Amino acid sequence: MTIRFSRAVDAGDLARLGTVVSTEAAQAVLSVPAEQASAVVRDALATLPIVDLAIEEPPLEEVMRELFHTHGREPAGQDRAAADKQARA
């Protein structure tokens, strides 16, 4: 979620909305779980001087990195072939 503000905002106000990925003068990029996006947008619009807001899905690479980090690494070599065969069964 990328938010542009009419003025600089307090870092604490941003942190309560989600994970702050980056901030610049009057702009912030936040990471927010999809199921919380509506509530975060509602709270942000009610409390912050927002001039623009964009919600984007994370890049596929980021999703894959998180998937492998959370569930372990993909099997390699013959183990991978066995896993593929089992997945098709």
PyMOL Python script that loads the backbone (N, CA, C, O; Angstrom):
from pymol import cmd

cmd.read_pdbstr("""\
ATOM      1  N   MET A   1       0.856  -1.155   0.000  1.00  0.00           N
ATOM      2  CA  MET A   1       0.000   0.000   0.000  1.00  0.00           C
ATOM      3  C   MET A   1       0.909   1.226   0.000  1.00  0.00           C
ATOM      4  O   MET A   1       1.767   1.375   0.870  1.00  0.00           O
ATOM      5  N   THR A   2       0.713   2.093  -0.978  1.00  0.00           N
ATOM      6  CA  THR A   2       1.477   3.330  -1.060  1.00  0.00           C
ATOM      7  C   THR A   2       0.547   4.486  -0.735  1.00  0.00           C
ATOM      8  O   THR A   2      -0.529   4.617  -1.319  1.00  0.00           O
ATOM      9  N   ILE A   3       0.972   5.321   0.199  1.00  0.00           N
ATOM     10  CA  ILE A   3       0.143   6.448   0.636  1.00  0.00           C
ATOM     11  C   ILE A   3       0.941   7.739   0.476  1.00  0.00           C
ATOM     12  O   ILE A   3       2.086   7.838   0.919  1.00  0.00           O
ATOM     13  N   ARG A   4       0.318   8.723  -0.165  1.00  0.00           N
ATOM     14  CA  ARG A   4       0.909  10.061  -0.246  1.00  0.00           C
ATOM     15  C   ARG A   4       0.122  10.989   0.669  1.00  0.00           C
ATOM     16  O   ARG A   4      -1.107  10.933   0.726  1.00  0.00           O
ATOM     17  N   PHE A   5       0.841  11.833   1.376  1.00  0.00           N
ATOM     18  CA  PHE A   5       0.232  12.726   2.352  1.00  0.00           C
ATOM     19  C   PHE A   5       0.385  14.183   1.926  1.00  0.00           C
ATOM     20  O   PHE A   5       1.264  14.511   1.129  1.00  0.00           O
ATOM     21  N   SER A   6      -0.467  15.051   2.454  1.00  0.00           N
ATOM     22  CA  SER A   6      -0.348  16.485   2.178  1.00  0.00           C
ATOM     23  C   SER A   6       0.769  17.117   3.003  1.00  0.00           C
ATOM     24  O   SER A   6       1.195  18.239   2.730  1.00  0.00           O
ATOM     25  N   ARG A   7       1.231  16.399   3.999  1.00  0.00           N
ATOM     26  CA  ARG A   7       2.342  16.847   4.858  1.00  0.00           C
ATOM     27  C   ARG A   7       2.993  15.621   5.465  1.00  0.00           C
ATOM     28  O   ARG A   7       2.440  14.524   5.393  1.00  0.00           O
ATOM     29  N   ALA A   8       4.147  15.792   6.054  1.00  0.00           N
ATOM     30  CA  ALA A   8       4.837  14.680   6.728  1.00  0.00           C
ATOM     31  C   ALA A   8       3.988  14.196   7.903  1.00  0.00           C
ATOM     32  O   ALA A   8       3.310  14.988   8.557  1.00  0.00           O
ATOM     33  N   VAL A   9       4.032  12.903   8.160  1.00  0.00           N
ATOM     34  CA  VAL A   9       3.281  12.327   9.279  1.00  0.00           C
ATOM     35  C   VAL A   9       4.245  11.605  10.220  1.00  0.00           C
ATOM     36  O   VAL A   9       5.365  11.255   9.846  1.00  0.00           O
ATOM     37  N   ASP A  10       3.783  11.397  11.435  1.00  0.00           N
ATOM     38  CA  ASP A  10       4.585  10.749  12.462  1.00  0.00           C
ATOM     39  C   ASP A  10       4.791   9.266  12.145  1.00  0.00           C
ATOM     40  O   ASP A  10       3.854   8.580  11.736  1.00  0.00           O
ATOM     41  N   ALA A  11       6.005   8.778  12.332  1.00  0.00           N
ATOM     42  CA  ALA A  11       6.321   7.369  12.062  1.00  0.00           C
ATOM     43  C   ALA A  11       5.465   6.428  12.908  1.00  0.00           C
ATOM     44  O   ALA A  11       5.117   5.337  12.455  1.00  0.00           O
ATOM     45  N   GLY A  12       5.128   6.830  14.111  1.00  0.00           N
ATOM     46  CA  GLY A  12       4.276   6.005  14.978  1.00  0.00           C
ATOM     47  C   GLY A  12       2.884   5.822  14.412  1.00  0.00           C
ATOM     48  O   GLY A  12       2.282   4.759  14.568  1.00  0.00           O
ATOM     49  N   ASP A  13       2.365   6.857  13.750  1.00  0.00           N
ATOM     50  CA  ASP A  13       1.046   6.746  13.120  1.00  0.00           C
ATOM     51  C   ASP A  13       1.064   5.731  11.985  1.00  0.00           C
ATOM     52  O   ASP A  13       0.090   5.010  11.770  1.00  0.00           O
ATOM     53  N   LEU A  14       2.179   5.681  11.260  1.00  0.00           N
ATOM     54  CA  LEU A  14       2.311   4.720  10.160  1.00  0.00           C
ATOM     55  C   LEU A  14       2.470   3.304  10.697  1.00  0.00           C
ATOM     56  O   LEU A  14       1.859   2.369  10.179  1.00  0.00           O
ATOM     57  N   ALA A  15       3.283   3.143  11.724  1.00  0.00           N
ATOM     58  CA  ALA A  15       3.572   1.814  12.268  1.00  0.00           C
ATOM     59  C   ALA A  15       2.320   1.136  12.822  1.00  0.00           C
ATOM     60  O   ALA A  15       2.231  -0.091  12.795  1.00  0.00           O
ATOM     61  N   ARG A  16       1.368   1.891  13.314  1.00  0.00           N
ATOM     62  CA  ARG A  16       0.152   1.271  13.849  1.00  0.00           C
ATOM     63  C   ARG A  16      -0.763   0.756  12.734  1.00  0.00           C
ATOM     64  O   ARG A  16      -1.679  -0.025  12.992  1.00  0.00           O
ATOM     65  N   LEU A  17      -0.511   1.197  11.489  1.00  0.00           N
ATOM     66  CA  LEU A  17      -1.320   0.750  10.356  1.00  0.00           C
ATOM     67  C   LEU A  17      -0.825  -0.563   9.759  1.00  0.00           C
ATOM     68  O   LEU A  17      -1.618  -1.368   9.270  1.00  0.00           O
ATOM     69  N   GLY A  18       0.485  -0.774   9.801  1.00  0.00           N
ATOM     70  CA  GLY A  18       1.062  -1.972   9.195  1.00  0.00           C
ATOM     71  C   GLY A  18       2.571  -1.918   9.252  1.00  0.00           C
ATOM     72  O   GLY A  18       3.143  -1.073   9.940  1.00  0.00           O
ATOM     73  N   THR A  19       3.216  -2.813   8.535  1.00  0.00           N
ATOM     74  CA  THR A  19       4.674  -2.836   8.492  1.00  0.00           C
ATOM     75  C   THR A  19       5.151  -1.756   7.539  1.00  0.00           C
ATOM     76  O   THR A  19       4.786  -1.758   6.363  1.00  0.00           O
ATOM     77  N   VAL A  20       5.961  -0.835   8.033  1.00  0.00           N
ATOM     78  CA  VAL A  20       6.478   0.255   7.204  1.00  0.00           C
ATOM     79  C   VAL A  20       7.636  -0.287   6.373  1.00  0.00           C
ATOM     80  O   VAL A  20       8.664  -0.694   6.914  1.00  0.00           O
ATOM     81  N   VAL A  21       7.459  -0.288   5.057  1.00  0.00           N
ATOM     82  CA  VAL A  21       8.488  -0.769   4.134  1.00  0.00           C
ATOM     83  C   VAL A  21       9.453   0.361   3.815  1.00  0.00           C
ATOM     84  O   VAL A  21      10.667   0.159   3.804  1.00  0.00           O
ATOM     85  N   SER A  22       8.916   1.552   3.555  1.00  0.00           N
ATOM     86  CA  SER A  22       9.763   2.713   3.286  1.00  0.00           C
ATOM     87  C   SER A  22       8.976   3.986   3.538  1.00  0.00           C
ATOM     88  O   SER A  22       7.746   3.993   3.515  1.00  0.00           O
ATOM     89  N   THR A  23       9.715   5.064   3.780  1.00  0.00           N
ATOM     90  CA  THR A  23       9.092   6.382   3.933  1.00  0.00           C
ATOM     91  C   THR A  23       9.979   7.409   3.247  1.00  0.00           C
ATOM     92  O   THR A  23      11.204   7.287   3.242  1.00  0.00           O
ATOM     93  N   GLU A  24       9.358   8.399   2.681  1.00  0.00           N
ATOM     94  CA  GLU A  24      10.017   9.568   2.120  1.00  0.00           C
ATOM     95  C   GLU A  24       9.172  10.749   2.523  1.00  0.00           C
ATOM     96  O   GLU A  24       8.001  10.580   2.865  1.00  0.00           O
ATOM     97  N   ALA A  25       9.723  11.919   2.491  1.00  0.00           N
ATOM     98  CA  ALA A  25       9.045  13.152   2.906  1.00  0.00           C
ATOM     99  C   ALA A  25       7.558  12.977   3.218  1.00  0.00           C
ATOM    100  O   ALA A  25       7.195  12.860   4.388  1.00  0.00           O
ATOM    101  N   ALA A  26       6.711  12.958   2.229  1.00  0.00           N
ATOM    102  CA  ALA A  26       5.267  12.870   2.467  1.00  0.00           C
ATOM    103  C   ALA A  26       4.677  11.644   1.774  1.00  0.00           C
ATOM    104  O   ALA A  26       3.574  11.697   1.232  1.00  0.00           O
ATOM    105  N   GLN A  27       5.421  10.542   1.798  1.00  0.00           N
ATOM    106  CA  GLN A  27       4.944   9.298   1.191  1.00  0.00           C
ATOM    107  C   GLN A  27       5.440   8.113   2.004  1.00  0.00           C
ATOM    108  O   GLN A  27       6.536   8.146   2.564  1.00  0.00           O
ATOM    109  N   ALA A  28       4.625   7.066   2.065  1.00  0.00           N
ATOM    110  CA  ALA A  28       5.004   5.852   2.783  1.00  0.00           C
ATOM    111  C   ALA A  28       4.515   4.637   2.019  1.00  0.00           C
ATOM    112  O   ALA A  28       3.475   4.670   1.361  1.00  0.00           O
ATOM    113  N   VAL A  29       5.288   3.560   2.120  1.00  0.00           N
ATOM    114  CA  VAL A  29       4.875   2.272   1.586  1.00  0.00           C
ATOM    115  C   VAL A  29       4.715   1.341   2.769  1.00  0.00           C
ATOM    116  O   VAL A  29       5.640   1.167   3.562  1.00  0.00           O
ATOM    117  N   LEU A  30       3.530   0.737   2.890  1.00  0.00           N
ATOM    118  CA  LEU A  30       3.225  -0.163   3.994  1.00  0.00           C
ATOM    119  C   LEU A  30       2.911  -1.551   3.459  1.00  0.00           C
ATOM    120  O   LEU A  30       2.382  -1.704   2.358  1.00  0.00           O
ATOM    121  N   SER A  31       3.244  -2.551   4.248  1.00  0.00           N
ATOM    122  CA  SER A  31       2.852  -3.925   3.954  1.00  0.00           C
ATOM    123  C   SER A  31       1.726  -4.271   4.923  1.00  0.00           C
ATOM    124  O   SER A  31       1.876  -4.186   6.142  1.00  0.00           O
ATOM    125  N   VAL A  32       0.587  -4.667   4.338  1.00  0.00           N
ATOM    126  CA  VAL A  32      -0.607  -4.948   5.142  1.00  0.00           C
ATOM    127  C   VAL A  32      -1.225  -6.252   4.636  1.00  0.00           C
ATOM    128  O   VAL A  32      -1.405  -6.410   3.429  1.00  0.00           O
ATOM    129  N   PRO A  33      -1.551  -7.183   5.522  1.00  0.00           N
ATOM    130  CA  PRO A  33      -2.234  -8.401   5.076  1.00  0.00           C
ATOM    131  C   PRO A  33      -3.546  -8.049   4.360  1.00  0.00           C
ATOM    132  O   PRO A  33      -4.263  -7.138   4.775  1.00  0.00           O
ATOM    133  N   ALA A  34      -3.846  -8.773   3.295  1.00  0.00           N
ATOM    134  CA  ALA A  34      -5.029  -8.477   2.480  1.00  0.00           C
ATOM    135  C   ALA A  34      -6.308  -8.424   3.305  1.00  0.00           C
ATOM    136  O   ALA A  34      -7.170  -7.580   3.062  1.00  0.00           O
ATOM    137  N   GLU A  35      -6.433  -9.313   4.269  1.00  0.00           N
ATOM    138  CA  GLU A  35      -7.661  -9.353   5.070  1.00  0.00           C
ATOM    139  C   GLU A  35      -7.807  -8.140   5.990  1.00  0.00           C
ATOM    140  O   GLU A  35      -8.887  -7.907   6.533  1.00  0.00           O
ATOM    141  N   GLN A  36      -6.737  -7.366   6.170  1.00  0.00           N
ATOM    142  CA  GLN A  36      -6.802  -6.176   7.020  1.00  0.00           C
ATOM    143  C   GLN A  36      -6.825  -4.881   6.218  1.00  0.00           C
ATOM    144  O   GLN A  36      -6.939  -3.801   6.798  1.00  0.00           O
ATOM    145  N   ALA A  37      -6.720  -4.973   4.892  1.00  0.00           N
ATOM    146  CA  ALA A  37      -6.591  -3.780   4.047  1.00  0.00           C
ATOM    147  C   ALA A  37      -7.755  -2.808   4.223  1.00  0.00           C
ATOM    148  O   ALA A  37      -7.524  -1.606   4.355  1.00  0.00           O
ATOM    149  N   SER A  38      -8.979  -3.283   4.228  1.00  0.00           N
ATOM    150  CA  SER A  38     -10.139  -2.391   4.351  1.00  0.00           C
ATOM    151  C   SER A  38     -10.104  -1.601   5.651  1.00  0.00           C
ATOM    152  O   SER A  38     -10.333  -0.391   5.656  1.00  0.00           O
ATOM    153  N   ALA A  39      -9.820  -2.279   6.742  1.00  0.00           N
ATOM    154  CA  ALA A  39      -9.775  -1.601   8.041  1.00  0.00           C
ATOM    155  C   ALA A  39      -8.625  -0.600   8.098  1.00  0.00           C
ATOM    156  O   ALA A  39      -8.774   0.484   8.662  1.00  0.00           O
ATOM    157  N   VAL A  40      -7.486  -0.954   7.521  1.00  0.00           N
ATOM    158  CA  VAL A  40      -6.333  -0.046   7.520  1.00  0.00           C
ATOM    159  C   VAL A  40      -6.640   1.202   6.696  1.00  0.00           C
ATOM    160  O   VAL A  40      -6.339   2.319   7.117  1.00  0.00           O
ATOM    161  N   VAL A  41      -7.239   1.009   5.524  1.00  0.00           N
ATOM    162  CA  VAL A  41      -7.604   2.157   4.689  1.00  0.00           C
ATOM    163  C   VAL A  41      -8.593   3.050   5.432  1.00  0.00           C
ATOM    164  O   VAL A  41      -8.444   4.272   5.432  1.00  0.00           O
ATOM    165  N   ARG A  42      -9.591   2.457   6.058  1.00  0.00           N
ATOM    166  CA  ARG A  42     -10.584   3.226   6.819  1.00  0.00           C
ATOM    167  C   ARG A  42      -9.902   4.058   7.912  1.00  0.00           C
ATOM    168  O   ARG A  42     -10.168   5.253   8.045  1.00  0.00           O
ATOM    169  N   ASP A  43      -9.025   3.421   8.689  1.00  0.00           N
ATOM    170  CA  ASP A  43      -8.335   4.120   9.779  1.00  0.00           C
ATOM    171  C   ASP A  43      -7.415   5.216   9.249  1.00  0.00           C
ATOM    172  O   ASP A  43      -7.355   6.311   9.808  1.00  0.00           O
ATOM    173  N   ALA A  44      -6.694   4.911   8.162  1.00  0.00           N
ATOM    174  CA  ALA A  44      -5.778   5.893   7.594  1.00  0.00           C
ATOM    175  C   ALA A  44      -6.535   7.118   7.077  1.00  0.00           C
ATOM    176  O   ALA A  44      -6.128   8.252   7.328  1.00  0.00           O
ATOM    177  N   LEU A  45      -7.631   6.889   6.358  1.00  0.00           N
ATOM    178  CA  LEU A  45      -8.420   8.014   5.837  1.00  0.00           C
ATOM    179  C   LEU A  45      -9.027   8.858   6.953  1.00  0.00           C
ATOM    180  O   LEU A  45      -9.187  10.070   6.805  1.00  0.00           O
ATOM    181  N   ALA A  46      -9.359   8.225   8.048  1.00  0.00           N
ATOM    182  CA  ALA A  46      -9.981   8.942   9.167  1.00  0.00           C
ATOM    183  C   ALA A  46      -8.982   9.753   9.985  1.00  0.00           C
ATOM    184  O   ALA A  46      -9.361  10.728  10.634  1.00  0.00           O
ATOM    185  N   THR A  47      -7.701   9.358   9.960  1.00  0.00           N
ATOM    186  CA  THR A  47      -6.758   9.983  10.889  1.00  0.00           C
ATOM    187  C   THR A  47      -5.567  10.695  10.245  1.00  0.00           C
ATOM    188  O   THR A  47      -4.877  11.460  10.919  1.00  0.00           O
ATOM    189  N   LEU A  48      -5.314  10.462   8.969  1.00  0.00           N
ATOM    190  CA  LEU A  48      -4.117  11.026   8.340  1.00  0.00           C
ATOM    191  C   LEU A  48      -4.482  11.930   7.169  1.00  0.00           C
ATOM    192  O   LEU A  48      -5.539  11.757   6.562  1.00  0.00           O
ATOM    193  N   PRO A  49      -3.608  12.908   6.838  1.00  0.00           N
ATOM    194  CA  PRO A  49      -3.880  13.836   5.730  1.00  0.00           C
ATOM    195  C   PRO A  49      -3.513  13.219   4.374  1.00  0.00           C
ATOM    196  O   PRO A  49      -2.503  13.592   3.777  1.00  0.00           O
ATOM    197  N   ILE A  50      -4.324  12.285   3.894  1.00  0.00           N
ATOM    198  CA  ILE A  50      -4.019  11.520   2.680  1.00  0.00           C
ATOM    199  C   ILE A  50      -4.486  12.279   1.435  1.00  0.00           C
ATOM    200  O   ILE A  50      -5.599  12.802   1.387  1.00  0.00           O
ATOM    201  N   VAL A  51      -3.597  12.325   0.422  1.00  0.00           N
ATOM    202  CA  VAL A  51      -3.977  12.897  -0.864  1.00  0.00           C
ATOM    203  C   VAL A  51      -4.069  11.826  -1.945  1.00  0.00           C
ATOM    204  O   VAL A  51      -4.722  12.036  -2.967  1.00  0.00           O
ATOM    205  N   ASP A  52      -3.424  10.679  -1.734  1.00  0.00           N
ATOM    206  CA  ASP A  52      -3.492   9.584  -2.700  1.00  0.00           C
ATOM    207  C   ASP A  52      -3.166   8.278  -1.984  1.00  0.00           C
ATOM    208  O   ASP A  52      -2.347   8.245  -1.066  1.00  0.00           O
ATOM    209  N   LEU A  53      -3.817   7.213  -2.416  1.00  0.00           N
ATOM    210  CA  LEU A  53      -3.600   5.909  -1.810  1.00  0.00           C
ATOM    211  C   LEU A  53      -3.709   4.854  -2.904  1.00  0.00           C
ATOM    212  O   LEU A  53      -4.663   4.859  -3.681  1.00  0.00           O
ATOM    213  N   ALA A  54      -2.738   3.953  -2.966  1.00  0.00           N
ATOM    214  CA  ALA A  54      -2.756   2.873  -3.959  1.00  0.00           C
ATOM    215  C   ALA A  54      -2.499   1.549  -3.258  1.00  0.00           C
ATOM    216  O   ALA A  54      -1.595   1.431  -2.431  1.00  0.00           O
ATOM    217  N   ILE A  55      -3.309   0.557  -3.604  1.00  0.00           N
ATOM    218  CA  ILE A  55      -3.140  -0.780  -3.040  1.00  0.00           C
ATOM    219  C   ILE A  55      -2.731  -1.709  -4.170  1.00  0.00           C
ATOM    220  O   ILE A  55      -3.404  -1.790  -5.197  1.00  0.00           O
ATOM    221  N   GLU A  56      -1.616  -2.413  -3.971  1.00  0.00           N
ATOM    222  CA  GLU A  56      -1.100  -3.328  -4.979  1.00  0.00           C
ATOM    223  C   GLU A  56      -0.811  -4.672  -4.349  1.00  0.00           C
ATOM    224  O   GLU A  56      -0.469  -4.764  -3.170  1.00  0.00           O
ATOM    225  N   GLU A  57      -0.953  -5.712  -5.151  1.00  0.00           N
ATOM    226  CA  GLU A  57      -0.547  -7.046  -4.708  1.00  0.00           C
ATOM    227  C   GLU A  57       0.976  -7.079  -4.659  1.00  0.00           C
ATOM    228  O   GLU A  57       1.624  -6.407  -5.461  1.00  0.00           O
ATOM    229  N   PRO A  58       1.569  -7.847  -3.736  1.00  0.00           N
ATOM    230  CA  PRO A  58       3.031  -7.931  -3.689  1.00  0.00           C
ATOM    231  C   PRO A  58       3.554  -8.630  -4.941  1.00  0.00           C
ATOM    232  O   PRO A  58       2.836  -9.426  -5.547  1.00  0.00           O
ATOM    233  N   PRO A  59       4.801  -8.343  -5.337  1.00  0.00           N
ATOM    234  CA  PRO A  59       5.399  -9.022  -6.487  1.00  0.00           C
ATOM    235  C   PRO A  59       5.466 -10.531  -6.241  1.00  0.00           C
ATOM    236  O   PRO A  59       5.622 -10.975  -5.103  1.00  0.00           O
ATOM    237  N   LEU A  60       5.349 -11.304  -7.304  1.00  0.00           N
ATOM    238  CA  LEU A  60       5.381 -12.763  -7.204  1.00  0.00           C
ATOM    239  C   LEU A  60       6.642 -13.249  -6.501  1.00  0.00           C
ATOM    240  O   LEU A  60       6.587 -14.198  -5.718  1.00  0.00           O
ATOM    241  N   GLU A  61       7.765 -12.616  -6.770  1.00  0.00           N
ATOM    242  CA  GLU A  61       9.024 -13.022  -6.135  1.00  0.00           C
ATOM    243  C   GLU A  61       8.935 -12.926  -4.619  1.00  0.00           C
ATOM    244  O   GLU A  61       9.446 -13.787  -3.903  1.00  0.00           O
ATOM    245  N   GLU A  62       8.282 -11.870  -4.135  1.00  0.00           N
ATOM    246  CA  GLU A  62       8.122 -11.694  -2.692  1.00  0.00           C
ATOM    247  C   GLU A  62       7.220 -12.773  -2.110  1.00  0.00           C
ATOM    248  O   GLU A  62       7.488 -13.296  -1.028  1.00  0.00           O
ATOM    249  N   VAL A  63       6.152 -13.105  -2.824  1.00  0.00           N
ATOM    250  CA  VAL A  63       5.234 -14.147  -2.370  1.00  0.00           C
ATOM    251  C   VAL A  63       5.956 -15.486  -2.301  1.00  0.00           C
ATOM    252  O   VAL A  63       5.811 -16.220  -1.324  1.00  0.00           O
ATOM    253  N   MET A  64       6.733 -15.809  -3.333  1.00  0.00           N
ATOM    254  CA  MET A  64       7.467 -17.080  -3.363  1.00  0.00           C
ATOM    255  C   MET A  64       8.518 -17.135  -2.248  1.00  0.00           C
ATOM    256  O   MET A  64       8.683 -18.166  -1.595  1.00  0.00           O
ATOM    257  N   ARG A  65       9.220 -16.027  -2.035  1.00  0.00           N
ATOM    258  CA  ARG A  65      10.234 -15.982  -0.974  1.00  0.00           C
ATOM    259  C   ARG A  65       9.586 -16.252   0.385  1.00  0.00           C
ATOM    260  O   ARG A  65      10.118 -17.015   1.191  1.00  0.00           O
ATOM    261  N   GLU A  66       8.447 -15.630   0.630  1.00  0.00           N
ATOM    262  CA  GLU A  66       7.737 -15.834   1.893  1.00  0.00           C
ATOM    263  C   GLU A  66       7.232 -17.269   2.007  1.00  0.00           C
ATOM    264  O   GLU A  66       7.290 -17.865   3.083  1.00  0.00           O
ATOM    265  N   LEU A  67       6.740 -17.818   0.912  1.00  0.00           N
ATOM    266  CA  LEU A  67       6.246 -19.187   0.908  1.00  0.00           C
ATOM    267  C   LEU A  67       7.352 -20.170   1.288  1.00  0.00           C
ATOM    268  O   LEU A  67       7.149 -21.033   2.142  1.00  0.00           O
ATOM    269  N   PHE A  68       8.517 -20.042   0.658  1.00  0.00           N
ATOM    270  CA  PHE A  68       9.622 -20.955   0.955  1.00  0.00           C
ATOM    271  C   PHE A  68      10.197 -20.705   2.341  1.00  0.00           C
ATOM    272  O   PHE A  68      10.653 -21.637   3.004  1.00  0.00           O
ATOM    273  N   HIS A  69      10.179 -19.471   2.777  1.00  0.00           N
ATOM    274  CA  HIS A  69      10.676 -19.159   4.117  1.00  0.00           C
ATOM    275  C   HIS A  69       9.761 -19.773   5.174  1.00  0.00           C
ATOM    276  O   HIS A  69      10.240 -20.303   6.176  1.00  0.00           O
ATOM    277  N   THR A  70       8.455 -19.707   4.957  1.00  0.00           N
ATOM    278  CA  THR A  70       7.479 -20.214   5.917  1.00  0.00           C
ATOM    279  C   THR A  70       7.380 -21.736   5.913  1.00  0.00           C
ATOM    280  O   THR A  70       7.261 -22.359   6.968  1.00  0.00           O
ATOM    281  N   HIS A  71       7.430 -22.333   4.719  1.00  0.00           N
ATOM    282  CA  HIS A  71       7.185 -23.768   4.595  1.00  0.00           C
ATOM    283  C   HIS A  71       8.427 -24.590   4.275  1.00  0.00           C
ATOM    284  O   HIS A  71       8.306 -25.775   3.963  1.00  0.00           O
ATOM    285  N   GLY A  72       9.581 -24.016   4.339  1.00  0.00           N
ATOM    286  CA  GLY A  72      10.809 -24.756   4.047  1.00  0.00           C
ATOM    287  C   GLY A  72      11.134 -24.742   2.574  1.00  0.00           C
ATOM    288  O   GLY A  72      10.355 -24.271   1.745  1.00  0.00           O
ATOM    289  N   ARG A  73      12.288 -25.261   2.270  1.00  0.00           N
ATOM    290  CA  ARG A  73      12.769 -25.251   0.891  1.00  0.00           C
ATOM    291  C   ARG A  73      12.158 -26.370   0.066  1.00  0.00           C
ATOM    292  O   ARG A  73      11.694 -27.382   0.592  1.00  0.00           O
ATOM    293  N   GLU A  74      12.172 -26.159  -1.235  1.00  0.00           N
ATOM    294  CA  GLU A  74      11.664 -27.123  -2.200  1.00  0.00           C
ATOM    295  C   GLU A  74      12.607 -28.321  -2.255  1.00  0.00           C
ATOM    296  O   GLU A  74      13.822 -28.134  -2.178  1.00  0.00           O
ATOM    297  N   PRO A  75      12.099 -29.533  -2.383  1.00  0.00           N
ATOM    298  CA  PRO A  75      12.965 -30.700  -2.481  1.00  0.00           C
ATOM    299  C   PRO A  75      13.838 -30.624  -3.735  1.00  0.00           C
ATOM    300  O   PRO A  75      13.435 -30.042  -4.742  1.00  0.00           O
ATOM    301  N   ALA A  76      15.026 -31.209  -3.671  1.00  0.00           N
ATOM    302  CA  ALA A  76      15.956 -31.176  -4.800  1.00  0.00           C
ATOM    303  C   ALA A  76      16.183 -32.574  -5.346  1.00  0.00           C
ATOM    304  O   ALA A  76      15.920 -33.568  -4.670  1.00  0.00           O
ATOM    305  N   GLY A  77      16.680 -32.641  -6.590  1.00  0.00           N
ATOM    306  CA  GLY A  77      17.084 -33.904  -7.202  1.00  0.00           C
ATOM    307  C   GLY A  77      15.986 -34.937  -7.249  1.00  0.00           C
ATOM    308  O   GLY A  77      14.854 -34.631  -7.624  1.00  0.00           O
ATOM    309  N   GLN A  78      16.318 -36.187  -6.863  1.00  0.00           N
ATOM    310  CA  GLN A  78      15.357 -37.280  -6.911  1.00  0.00           C
ATOM    311  C   GLN A  78      14.190 -37.035  -5.958  1.00  0.00           C
ATOM    312  O   GLN A  78      13.064 -37.445  -6.240  1.00  0.00           O
ATOM    313  N   ASP A  79      14.448 -36.381  -4.849  1.00  0.00           N
ATOM    314  CA  ASP A  79      13.358 -36.067  -3.927  1.00  0.00           C
ATOM    315  C   ASP A  79      12.324 -35.175  -4.611  1.00  0.00           C
ATOM    316  O   ASP A  79      11.126 -35.320  -4.369  1.00  0.00           O
ATOM    317  N   ARG A  80      12.777 -34.254  -5.461  1.00  0.00           N
ATOM    318  CA  ARG A  80      11.861 -33.378  -6.184  1.00  0.00           C
ATOM    319  C   ARG A  80      10.998 -34.188  -7.142  1.00  0.00           C
ATOM    320  O   ARG A  80       9.792 -33.963  -7.236  1.00  0.00           O
ATOM    321  N   ALA A  81      11.618 -35.134  -7.855  1.00  0.00           N
ATOM    322  CA  ALA A  81      10.862 -35.962  -8.789  1.00  0.00           C
ATOM    323  C   ALA A  81       9.795 -36.765  -8.044  1.00  0.00           C
ATOM    324  O   ALA A  81       8.666 -36.892  -8.520  1.00  0.00           O
ATOM    325  N   ALA A  82      10.145 -37.298  -6.893  1.00  0.00           N
ATOM    326  CA  ALA A  82       9.179 -38.053  -6.097  1.00  0.00           C
ATOM    327  C   ALA A  82       8.057 -37.130  -5.613  1.00  0.00           C
ATOM    328  O   ALA A  82       6.889 -37.521  -5.594  1.00  0.00           O
ATOM    329  N   ALA A  83       8.414 -35.919  -5.227  1.00  0.00           N
ATOM    330  CA  ALA A  83       7.393 -34.971  -4.771  1.00  0.00           C
ATOM    331  C   ALA A  83       6.468 -34.585  -5.910  1.00  0.00           C
ATOM    332  O   ALA A  83       5.259 -34.469  -5.710  1.00  0.00           O
ATOM    333  N   ASP A  84       7.021 -34.382  -7.117  1.00  0.00           N
ATOM    334  CA  ASP A  84       6.190 -34.067  -8.274  1.00  0.00           C
ATOM    335  C   ASP A  84       5.235 -35.212  -8.585  1.00  0.00           C
ATOM    336  O   ASP A  84       4.054 -34.995  -8.859  1.00  0.00           O
ATOM    337  N   LYS A  85       5.763 -36.439  -8.540  1.00  0.00           N
ATOM    338  CA  LYS A  85       4.944 -37.607  -8.839  1.00  0.00           C
ATOM    339  C   LYS A  85       3.810 -37.722  -7.812  1.00  0.00           C
ATOM    340  O   LYS A  85       2.667 -38.008  -8.167  1.00  0.00           O
ATOM    341  N   GLN A  86       4.138 -37.499  -6.554  1.00  0.00           N
ATOM    342  CA  GLN A  86       3.129 -37.592  -5.488  1.00  0.00           C
ATOM    343  C   GLN A  86       2.082 -36.491  -5.657  1.00  0.00           C
ATOM    344  O   GLN A  86       0.899 -36.717  -5.405  1.00  0.00           O
ATOM    345  N   ALA A  87       2.511 -35.304  -6.080  1.00  0.00           N
ATOM    346  CA  ALA A  87       1.579 -34.198  -6.251  1.00  0.00           C
ATOM    347  C   ALA A  87       0.583 -34.481  -7.373  1.00  0.00           C
ATOM    348  O   ALA A  87      -0.567 -34.045  -7.306  1.00  0.00           O
ATOM    349  N   ARG A  88       1.013 -35.201  -8.392  1.00  0.00           N
ATOM    350  CA  ARG A  88       0.127 -35.515  -9.518  1.00  0.00           C
ATOM    351  C   ARG A  88      -0.816 -36.668  -9.197  1.00  0.00           C
ATOM    352  O   ARG A  88      -1.834 -36.835  -9.868  1.00  0.00           O
ATOM    353  N   ALA A  89      -0.492 -37.462  -8.184  1.00  0.00           N
ATOM    354  CA  ALA A  89      -1.317 -38.647  -7.835  1.00  0.00           C
ATOM    355  C   ALA A  89      -2.601 -38.263  -7.153  1.00  0.00           C
ATOM    356  O   ALA A  89      -3.397 -39.133  -6.799  1.00  0.00           O
TER     357      ALA A  89
END
""", "prot")
cmd.dss("prot")
cmd.show_as("cartoon", "prot")
cmd.util.cbc("prot")
cmd.orient("prot")
